[in-house]
């Protein structure tokens, strides 16, 4: 998730589902410290919001 947001321009609703699944897996990993989980969640949330905006612009959501 360190790519430029424009990398996600052509993602679809199924990609969002995959990203949400990955995020959930990371947040449930007991080996990742809480402060790192917060940073991960913020980054993933930003990407998901960006993709949803692009889907709305394309009329796909």
mmCIF file of the N, C-alpha and C atoms, coordinates in Angstrom:
data_MODEL
# 
_entry.id   MODEL 
# 
loop_
_atom_site.group_PDB 
_atom_site.id 
_atom_site.type_symbol 
_atom_site.label_atom_id 
_atom_site.label_alt_id 
_atom_site.label_comp_id 
_atom_site.label_asym_id 
_atom_site.label_entity_id 
_atom_site.label_seq_id 
_atom_site.pdbx_PDB_ins_code 
_atom_site.Cartn_x 
_atom_site.Cartn_y 
_atom_site.Cartn_z 
_atom_site.occupancy 
_atom_site.B_iso_or_equiv 
_atom_site.pdbx_formal_charge 
_atom_site.auth_seq_id 
_atom_site.auth_comp_id 
_atom_site.auth_asym_id 
_atom_site.auth_atom_id 
_atom_site.pdbx_PDB_model_num 
ATOM 1   N N  . UNK A 1 1  ? 0.807   -1.206  0.000   1.00 0.00 ? 1  UNK A N  1 
ATOM 2   C CA . UNK A 1 1  ? 0.000   0.000   0.000   1.00 0.00 ? 1  UNK A CA 1 
ATOM 3   C C  . UNK A 1 1  ? 0.847   1.265   0.000   1.00 0.00 ? 1  UNK A C  1 
ATOM 4   N N  . UNK A 1 2  ? 2.064   1.147   -0.461  1.00 0.00 ? 2  UNK A N  1 
ATOM 5   C CA . UNK A 1 2  ? 2.939   2.310   -0.538  1.00 0.00 ? 2  UNK A CA 1 
ATOM 6   C C  . UNK A 1 2  ? 2.964   2.921   -1.928  1.00 0.00 ? 2  UNK A C  1 
ATOM 7   N N  . UNK A 1 3  ? 2.071   2.486   -2.775  1.00 0.00 ? 3  UNK A N  1 
ATOM 8   C CA . UNK A 1 3  ? 2.034   3.010   -4.132  1.00 0.00 ? 3  UNK A CA 1 
ATOM 9   C C  . UNK A 1 3  ? 1.260   4.323   -4.171  1.00 0.00 ? 3  UNK A C  1 
ATOM 10  N N  . UNK A 1 4  ? 1.467   5.061   -5.239  1.00 0.00 ? 4  UNK A N  1 
ATOM 11  C CA . UNK A 1 4  ? 0.678   6.268   -5.461  1.00 0.00 ? 4  UNK A CA 1 
ATOM 12  C C  . UNK A 1 4  ? -0.780  5.865   -5.610  1.00 0.00 ? 4  UNK A C  1 
ATOM 13  N N  . UNK A 1 5  ? -1.685  6.691   -5.130  1.00 0.00 ? 5  UNK A N  1 
ATOM 14  C CA . UNK A 1 5  ? -3.109  6.359   -5.195  1.00 0.00 ? 5  UNK A CA 1 
ATOM 15  C C  . UNK A 1 5  ? -3.583  6.151   -6.633  1.00 0.00 ? 5  UNK A C  1 
ATOM 16  N N  . UNK A 1 6  ? -2.965  6.824   -7.573  1.00 0.00 ? 6  UNK A N  1 
ATOM 17  C CA . UNK A 1 6  ? -3.379  6.660   -8.971  1.00 0.00 ? 6  UNK A CA 1 
ATOM 18  C C  . UNK A 1 6  ? -3.182  5.220   -9.454  1.00 0.00 ? 6  UNK A C  1 
ATOM 19  N N  . UNK A 1 7  ? -2.350  4.457   -8.778  1.00 0.00 ? 7  UNK A N  1 
ATOM 20  C CA . UNK A 1 7  ? -2.166  3.043   -9.109  1.00 0.00 ? 7  UNK A CA 1 
ATOM 21  C C  . UNK A 1 7  ? -3.489  2.285   -8.992  1.00 0.00 ? 7  UNK A C  1 
ATOM 22  N N  . UNK A 1 8  ? -4.376  2.761   -8.135  1.00 0.00 ? 8  UNK A N  1 
ATOM 23  C CA . UNK A 1 8  ? -5.634  2.084   -7.849  1.00 0.00 ? 8  UNK A CA 1 
ATOM 24  C C  . UNK A 1 8  ? -6.803  2.607   -8.693  1.00 0.00 ? 8  UNK A C  1 
ATOM 25  N N  . UNK A 1 9  ? -6.530  3.426   -9.679  1.00 0.00 ? 9  UNK A N  1 
ATOM 26  C CA . UNK A 1 9  ? -7.588  4.046   -10.487 1.00 0.00 ? 9  UNK A CA 1 
ATOM 27  C C  . UNK A 1 9  ? -8.541  3.048   -11.136 1.00 0.00 ? 9  UNK A C  1 
ATOM 28  N N  . UNK A 1 10 ? -8.054  1.934   -11.587 1.00 0.00 ? 10 UNK A N  1 
ATOM 29  C CA . UNK A 1 10 ? -8.891  0.982   -12.322 1.00 0.00 ? 10 UNK A CA 1 
ATOM 30  C C  . UNK A 1 10 ? -9.345  -0.205  -11.480 1.00 0.00 ? 10 UNK A C  1 
ATOM 31  N N  . UNK A 1 11 ? -9.226  -0.101  -10.183 1.00 0.00 ? 11 UNK A N  1 
ATOM 32  C CA . UNK A 1 11 ? -9.689  -1.176  -9.309  1.00 0.00 ? 11 UNK A CA 1 
ATOM 33  C C  . UNK A 1 11 ? -11.212 -1.184  -9.285  1.00 0.00 ? 11 UNK A C  1 
ATOM 34  N N  . UNK A 1 12 ? -11.790 -2.342  -8.957  1.00 0.00 ? 12 UNK A N  1 
ATOM 35  C CA . UNK A 1 12 ? -13.241 -2.459  -8.931  1.00 0.00 ? 12 UNK A CA 1 
ATOM 36  C C  . UNK A 1 12 ? -13.723 -2.876  -7.541  1.00 0.00 ? 12 UNK A C  1 
ATOM 37  N N  . UNK A 1 13 ? -15.029 -3.120  -7.425  1.00 0.00 ? 13 UNK A N  1 
ATOM 38  C CA . UNK A 1 13 ? -15.600 -3.444  -6.119  1.00 0.00 ? 13 UNK A CA 1 
ATOM 39  C C  . UNK A 1 13 ? -15.061 -4.765  -5.575  1.00 0.00 ? 13 UNK A C  1 
ATOM 40  N N  . UNK A 1 14 ? -14.666 -5.668  -6.457  1.00 0.00 ? 14 UNK A N  1 
ATOM 41  C CA . UNK A 1 14 ? -14.102 -6.936  -6.006  1.00 0.00 ? 14 UNK A CA 1 
ATOM 42  C C  . UNK A 1 14 ? -12.690 -6.748  -5.460  1.00 0.00 ? 14 UNK A C  1 
ATOM 43  N N  . UNK A 1 15 ? -11.978 -5.789  -6.031  1.00 0.00 ? 15 UNK A N  1 
ATOM 44  C CA . UNK A 1 15 ? -10.665 -5.448  -5.484  1.00 0.00 ? 15 UNK A CA 1 
ATOM 45  C C  . UNK A 1 15 ? -10.807 -4.872  -4.079  1.00 0.00 ? 15 UNK A C  1 
ATOM 46  N N  . UNK A 1 16 ? -11.839 -4.065  -3.870  1.00 0.00 ? 16 UNK A N  1 
ATOM 47  C CA . UNK A 1 16 ? -12.091 -3.521  -2.532  1.00 0.00 ? 16 UNK A CA 1 
ATOM 48  C C  . UNK A 1 16 ? -12.334 -4.654  -1.544  1.00 0.00 ? 16 UNK A C  1 
ATOM 49  N N  . UNK A 1 17 ? -13.089 -5.644  -1.959  1.00 0.00 ? 17 UNK A N  1 
ATOM 50  C CA . UNK A 1 17 ? -13.358 -6.785  -1.085  1.00 0.00 ? 17 UNK A CA 1 
ATOM 51  C C  . UNK A 1 17 ? -12.054 -7.491  -0.701  1.00 0.00 ? 17 UNK A C  1 
ATOM 52  N N  . UNK A 1 18 ? -11.156 -7.639  -1.642  1.00 0.00 ? 18 UNK A N  1 
ATOM 53  C CA . UNK A 1 18 ? -9.866  -8.258  -1.370  1.00 0.00 ? 18 UNK A CA 1 
ATOM 54  C C  . UNK A 1 18 ? -9.018  -7.425  -0.432  1.00 0.00 ? 18 UNK A C  1 
ATOM 55  N N  . UNK A 1 19 ? -9.026  -6.124  -0.641  1.00 0.00 ? 19 UNK A N  1 
ATOM 56  C CA . UNK A 1 19 ? -8.267  -5.217  0.225   1.00 0.00 ? 19 UNK A CA 1 
ATOM 57  C C  . UNK A 1 19 ? -8.825  -5.258  1.639   1.00 0.00 ? 19 UNK A C  1 
ATOM 58  N N  . UNK A 1 20 ? -10.143 -5.263  1.766   1.00 0.00 ? 20 UNK A N  1 
ATOM 59  C CA . UNK A 1 20 ? -10.763 -5.335  3.088   1.00 0.00 ? 20 UNK A CA 1 
ATOM 60  C C  . UNK A 1 20 ? -10.428 -6.656  3.775   1.00 0.00 ? 20 UNK A C  1 
ATOM 61  N N  . UNK A 1 21 ? -10.379 -7.740  3.016   1.00 0.00 ? 21 UNK A N  1 
ATOM 62  C CA . UNK A 1 21 ? -10.008 -9.039  3.576   1.00 0.00 ? 21 UNK A CA 1 
ATOM 63  C C  . UNK A 1 21 ? -8.563  -9.004  4.090   1.00 0.00 ? 21 UNK A C  1 
ATOM 64  N N  . UNK A 1 22 ? -7.660  -8.448  3.274   1.00 0.00 ? 22 UNK A N  1 
ATOM 65  C CA . UNK A 1 22 ? -6.261  -8.330  3.682   1.00 0.00 ? 22 UNK A CA 1 
ATOM 66  C C  . UNK A 1 22 ? -6.126  -7.489  4.943   1.00 0.00 ? 22 UNK A C  1 
ATOM 67  N N  . UNK A 1 23 ? -6.846  -6.381  4.982   1.00 0.00 ? 23 UNK A N  1 
ATOM 68  C CA . UNK A 1 23 ? -6.799  -5.505  6.149   1.00 0.00 ? 23 UNK A CA 1 
ATOM 69  C C  . UNK A 1 23 ? -7.277  -6.248  7.390   1.00 0.00 ? 23 UNK A C  1 
ATOM 70  N N  . UNK A 1 24 ? -8.378  -6.946  7.271   1.00 0.00 ? 24 UNK A N  1 
ATOM 71  C CA . UNK A 1 24 ? -8.912  -7.700  8.404   1.00 0.00 ? 24 UNK A CA 1 
ATOM 72  C C  . UNK A 1 24 ? -7.897  -8.731  8.897   1.00 0.00 ? 24 UNK A C  1 
ATOM 73  N N  . UNK A 1 25 ? -7.234  -9.402  7.966   1.00 0.00 ? 25 UNK A N  1 
ATOM 74  C CA . UNK A 1 25 ? -6.216  -10.389 8.342   1.00 0.00 ? 25 UNK A CA 1 
ATOM 75  C C  . UNK A 1 25 ? -5.070  -9.737  9.096   1.00 0.00 ? 25 UNK A C  1 
ATOM 76  N N  . UNK A 1 26 ? -4.622  -8.594  8.616   1.00 0.00 ? 26 UNK A N  1 
ATOM 77  C CA . UNK A 1 26 ? -3.530  -7.890  9.280   1.00 0.00 ? 26 UNK A CA 1 
ATOM 78  C C  . UNK A 1 26 ? -3.930  -7.412  10.670  1.00 0.00 ? 26 UNK A C  1 
ATOM 79  N N  . UNK A 1 27 ? -5.146  -6.910  10.788  1.00 0.00 ? 27 UNK A N  1 
ATOM 80  C CA . UNK A 1 27 ? -5.595  -6.395  12.080  1.00 0.00 ? 27 UNK A CA 1 
ATOM 81  C C  . UNK A 1 27 ? -5.807  -7.514  13.100  1.00 0.00 ? 27 UNK A C  1 
ATOM 82  N N  . UNK A 1 28 ? -6.036  -8.717  12.636  1.00 0.00 ? 28 UNK A N  1 
ATOM 83  C CA . UNK A 1 28 ? -6.217  -9.854  13.540  1.00 0.00 ? 28 UNK A CA 1 
ATOM 84  C C  . UNK A 1 28 ? -4.925  -10.607 13.830  1.00 0.00 ? 28 UNK A C  1 
ATOM 85  N N  . UNK A 1 29 ? -3.823  -10.142 13.259  1.00 0.00 ? 29 UNK A N  1 
ATOM 86  C CA . UNK A 1 29 ? -2.524  -10.770 13.499  1.00 0.00 ? 29 UNK A CA 1 
ATOM 87  C C  . UNK A 1 29 ? -1.979  -10.287 14.842  1.00 0.00 ? 29 UNK A C  1 
ATOM 88  N N  . UNK A 1 30 ? -1.864  -11.194 15.781  1.00 0.00 ? 30 UNK A N  1 
ATOM 89  C CA . UNK A 1 30 ? -1.431  -10.833 17.129  1.00 0.00 ? 30 UNK A CA 1 
ATOM 90  C C  . UNK A 1 30 ? 0.045   -10.472 17.220  1.00 0.00 ? 30 UNK A C  1 
ATOM 91  N N  . UNK A 1 31 ? 0.800   -10.718 16.176  1.00 0.00 ? 31 UNK A N  1 
ATOM 92  C CA . UNK A 1 31 ? 2.225   -10.407 16.199  1.00 0.00 ? 31 UNK A CA 1 
ATOM 93  C C  . UNK A 1 31 ? 2.513   -8.967  15.762  1.00 0.00 ? 31 UNK A C  1 
ATOM 94  N N  . UNK A 1 32 ? 1.525   -8.294  15.224  1.00 0.00 ? 32 UNK A N  1 
ATOM 95  C CA . UNK A 1 32 ? 1.706   -6.910  14.787  1.00 0.00 ? 32 UNK A CA 1 
ATOM 96  C C  . UNK A 1 32 ? 1.332   -5.992  15.943  1.00 0.00 ? 32 UNK A C  1 
ATOM 97  N N  . UNK A 1 33 ? 2.241   -5.094  16.325  1.00 0.00 ? 33 UNK A N  1 
ATOM 98  C CA . UNK A 1 33 ? 1.946   -4.170  17.430  1.00 0.00 ? 33 UNK A CA 1 
ATOM 99  C C  . UNK A 1 33 ? 0.768   -3.248  17.099  1.00 0.00 ? 33 UNK A C  1 
ATOM 100 N N  . UNK A 1 34 ? 0.060   -2.849  18.145  1.00 0.00 ? 34 UNK A N  1 
ATOM 101 C CA . UNK A 1 34 ? -1.144  -2.030  17.992  1.00 0.00 ? 34 UNK A CA 1 
ATOM 102 C C  . UNK A 1 34 ? -0.869  -0.736  17.241  1.00 0.00 ? 34 UNK A C  1 
ATOM 103 N N  . UNK A 1 35 ? 0.225   -0.046  17.546  1.00 0.00 ? 35 UNK A N  1 
ATOM 104 C CA . UNK A 1 35 ? 0.513   1.229   16.880  1.00 0.00 ? 35 UNK A CA 1 
ATOM 105 C C  . UNK A 1 35 ? 0.745   1.040   15.382  1.00 0.00 ? 35 UNK A C  1 
ATOM 106 N N  . UNK A 1 36 ? 1.315   -0.080  15.012  1.00 0.00 ? 36 UNK A N  1 
ATOM 107 C CA . UNK A 1 36 ? 1.513   -0.383  13.591  1.00 0.00 ? 36 UNK A CA 1 
ATOM 108 C C  . UNK A 1 36 ? 0.174   -0.706  12.940  1.00 0.00 ? 36 UNK A C  1 
ATOM 109 N N  . UNK A 1 37 ? -0.689  -1.405  13.657  1.00 0.00 ? 37 UNK A N  1 
ATOM 110 C CA . UNK A 1 37 ? -2.023  -1.712  13.132  1.00 0.00 ? 37 UNK A CA 1 
ATOM 111 C C  . UNK A 1 37 ? -2.800  -0.433  12.835  1.00 0.00 ? 37 UNK A C  1 
ATOM 112 N N  . UNK A 1 38 ? -2.648  0.575   13.659  1.00 0.00 ? 38 UNK A N  1 
ATOM 113 C CA . UNK A 1 38 ? -3.321  1.856   13.409  1.00 0.00 ? 38 UNK A CA 1 
ATOM 114 C C  . UNK A 1 38 ? -2.837  2.483   12.111  1.00 0.00 ? 38 UNK A C  1 
ATOM 115 N N  . UNK A 1 39 ? -1.539  2.447   11.886  1.00 0.00 ? 39 UNK A N  1 
ATOM 116 C CA . UNK A 1 39 ? -0.974  3.005   10.654  1.00 0.00 ? 39 UNK A CA 1 
ATOM 117 C C  . UNK A 1 39 ? -1.451  2.216   9.438   1.00 0.00 ? 39 UNK A C  1 
ATOM 118 N N  . UNK A 1 40 ? -1.475  0.897   9.572   1.00 0.00 ? 40 UNK A N  1 
ATOM 119 C CA . UNK A 1 40 ? -1.950  0.043   8.479   1.00 0.00 ? 40 UNK A CA 1 
ATOM 120 C C  . UNK A 1 40 ? -3.407  0.365   8.157   1.00 0.00 ? 40 UNK A C  1 
ATOM 121 N N  . UNK A 1 41 ? -4.223  0.456   9.193   1.00 0.00 ? 41 UNK A N  1 
ATOM 122 C CA . UNK A 1 41 ? -5.654  0.725   9.004   1.00 0.00 ? 41 UNK A CA 1 
ATOM 123 C C  . UNK A 1 41 ? -5.870  2.077   8.338   1.00 0.00 ? 41 UNK A C  1 
ATOM 124 N N  . UNK A 1 42 ? -5.113  3.085   8.728   1.00 0.00 ? 42 UNK A N  1 
ATOM 125 C CA . UNK A 1 42 ? -5.246  4.412   8.120   1.00 0.00 ? 42 UNK A CA 1 
ATOM 126 C C  . UNK A 1 42 ? -4.914  4.365   6.635   1.00 0.00 ? 42 UNK A C  1 
ATOM 127 N N  . UNK A 1 43 ? -3.830  3.680   6.295   1.00 0.00 ? 43 UNK A N  1 
ATOM 128 C CA . UNK A 1 43 ? -3.406  3.606   4.890   1.00 0.00 ? 43 UNK A CA 1 
ATOM 129 C C  . UNK A 1 43 ? -4.437  2.840   4.055   1.00 0.00 ? 43 UNK A C  1 
ATOM 130 N N  . UNK A 1 44 ? -4.859  1.683   4.539   1.00 0.00 ? 44 UNK A N  1 
ATOM 131 C CA . UNK A 1 44 ? -5.836  0.883   3.812   1.00 0.00 ? 44 UNK A CA 1 
ATOM 132 C C  . UNK A 1 44 ? -7.155  1.636   3.673   1.00 0.00 ? 44 UNK A C  1 
ATOM 133 N N  . UNK A 1 45 ? -7.578  2.312   4.735   1.00 0.00 ? 45 UNK A N  1 
ATOM 134 C CA . UNK A 1 45 ? -8.824  3.075   4.686   1.00 0.00 ? 45 UNK A CA 1 
ATOM 135 C C  . UNK A 1 45 ? -8.741  4.157   3.614   1.00 0.00 ? 45 UNK A C  1 
ATOM 136 N N  . UNK A 1 46 ? -7.603  4.826   3.531   1.00 0.00 ? 46 UNK A N  1 
ATOM 137 C CA . UNK A 1 46 ? -7.419  5.854   2.505   1.00 0.00 ? 46 UNK A CA 1 
ATOM 138 C C  . UNK A 1 46 ? -7.510  5.281   1.102   1.00 0.00 ? 46 UNK A C  1 
ATOM 139 N N  . UNK A 1 47 ? -6.913  4.127   0.902   1.00 0.00 ? 47 UNK A N  1 
ATOM 140 C CA . UNK A 1 47 ? -6.949  3.480   -0.412  1.00 0.00 ? 47 UNK A CA 1 
ATOM 141 C C  . UNK A 1 47 ? -8.377  3.058   -0.762  1.00 0.00 ? 47 UNK A C  1 
ATOM 142 N N  . UNK A 1 48 ? -9.079  2.475   0.199   1.00 0.00 ? 48 UNK A N  1 
ATOM 143 C CA . UNK A 1 48 ? -10.460 2.040   -0.039  1.00 0.00 ? 48 UNK A CA 1 
ATOM 144 C C  . UNK A 1 48 ? -11.345 3.230   -0.393  1.00 0.00 ? 48 UNK A C  1 
ATOM 145 N N  . UNK A 1 49 ? -11.200 4.322   0.335   1.00 0.00 ? 49 UNK A N  1 
ATOM 146 C CA . UNK A 1 49 ? -11.983 5.527   0.038   1.00 0.00 ? 49 UNK A CA 1 
ATOM 147 C C  . UNK A 1 49 ? -11.663 6.051   -1.356  1.00 0.00 ? 49 UNK A C  1 
ATOM 148 N N  . UNK A 1 50 ? -10.388 6.049   -1.717  1.00 0.00 ? 50 UNK A N  1 
ATOM 149 C CA . UNK A 1 50 ? -9.972  6.521   -3.029  1.00 0.00 ? 50 UNK A CA 1 
ATOM 150 C C  . UNK A 1 50 ? -10.616 5.677   -4.135  1.00 0.00 ? 50 UNK A C  1 
ATOM 151 N N  . UNK A 1 51 ? -10.574 4.362   -3.973  1.00 0.00 ? 51 UNK A N  1 
ATOM 152 C CA . UNK A 1 51 ? -11.165 3.471   -4.975  1.00 0.00 ? 51 UNK A CA 1 
ATOM 153 C C  . UNK A 1 51 ? -12.665 3.704   -5.078  1.00 0.00 ? 51 UNK A C  1 
ATOM 154 N N  . UNK A 1 52 ? -13.332 3.871   -3.944  1.00 0.00 ? 52 UNK A N  1 
ATOM 155 C CA . UNK A 1 52 ? -14.778 4.115   -3.967  1.00 0.00 ? 52 UNK A CA 1 
ATOM 156 C C  . UNK A 1 52 ? -15.113 5.413   -4.689  1.00 0.00 ? 52 UNK A C  1 
ATOM 157 N N  . UNK A 1 53 ? -14.316 6.436   -4.505  1.00 0.00 ? 53 UNK A N  1 
ATOM 158 C CA . UNK A 1 53 ? -14.530 7.704   -5.211  1.00 0.00 ? 53 UNK A CA 1 
ATOM 159 C C  . UNK A 1 53 ? -14.387 7.483   -6.717  1.00 0.00 ? 53 UNK A C  1 
ATOM 160 N N  . UNK A 1 54 ? -13.367 6.728   -7.110  1.00 0.00 ? 54 UNK A N  1 
ATOM 161 C CA . UNK A 1 54 ? -13.170 6.445   -8.539  1.00 0.00 ? 54 UNK A CA 1 
ATOM 162 C C  . UNK A 1 54 ? -14.347 5.642   -9.100  1.00 0.00 ? 54 UNK A C  1 
ATOM 163 N N  . UNK A 1 55 ? -14.847 4.690   -8.332  1.00 0.00 ? 55 UNK A N  1 
ATOM 164 C CA . UNK A 1 55 ? -16.001 3.909   -8.778  1.00 0.00 ? 55 UNK A CA 1 
ATOM 165 C C  . UNK A 1 55 ? -17.230 4.791   -8.937  1.00 0.00 ? 55 UNK A C  1 
ATOM 166 N N  . UNK A 1 56 ? -17.422 5.702   -8.012  1.00 0.00 ? 56 UNK A N  1 
ATOM 167 C CA . UNK A 1 56 ? -18.552 6.635   -8.117  1.00 0.00 ? 56 UNK A CA 1 
ATOM 168 C C  . UNK A 1 56 ? -18.417 7.511   -9.361  1.00 0.00 ? 56 UNK A C  1 
ATOM 169 N N  . UNK A 1 57 ? -17.207 7.974   -9.624  1.00 0.00 ? 57 UNK A N  1 
ATOM 170 C CA . UNK A 1 57 ? -16.978 8.816   -10.804 1.00 0.00 ? 57 UNK A CA 1 
ATOM 171 C C  . UNK A 1 57 ? -17.284 8.058   -12.102 1.00 0.00 ? 57 UNK A C  1 
ATOM 172 N N  . UNK A 1 58 ? -17.025 6.753   -12.088 1.00 0.00 ? 58 UNK A N  1 
ATOM 173 C CA . UNK A 1 58 ? -17.284 5.926   -13.265 1.00 0.00 ? 58 UNK A CA 1 
ATOM 174 C C  . UNK A 1 58 ? -18.702 5.376   -13.280 1.00 0.00 ? 58 UNK A C  1 
ATOM 175 N N  . UNK A 1 59 ? -19.469 5.665   -12.257 1.00 0.00 ? 59 UNK A N  1 
ATOM 176 C CA . UNK A 1 59 ? -20.849 5.183   -12.176 1.00 0.00 ? 59 UNK A CA 1 
ATOM 177 C C  . UNK A 1 59 ? -20.948 3.696   -11.893 1.00 0.00 ? 59 UNK A C  1 
ATOM 178 N N  . UNK A 1 60 ? -19.944 3.148   -11.247 1.00 0.00 ? 60 UNK A N  1 
ATOM 179 C CA . UNK A 1 60 ? -19.910 1.716   -10.981 1.00 0.00 ? 60 UNK A CA 1 
ATOM 180 C C  . UNK A 1 60 ? -20.255 1.381   -9.528  1.00 0.00 ? 60 UNK A C  1 
ATOM 181 N N  . UNK A 1 61 ? -20.609 2.375   -8.765  1.00 0.00 ? 61 UNK A N  1 
ATOM 182 C CA . UNK A 1 61 ? -20.940 2.125   -7.360  1.00 0.00 ? 61 UNK A CA 1 
ATOM 183 C C  . UNK A 1 61 ? -22.212 2.849   -6.994  1.00 0.00 ? 61 UNK A C  1 
# 
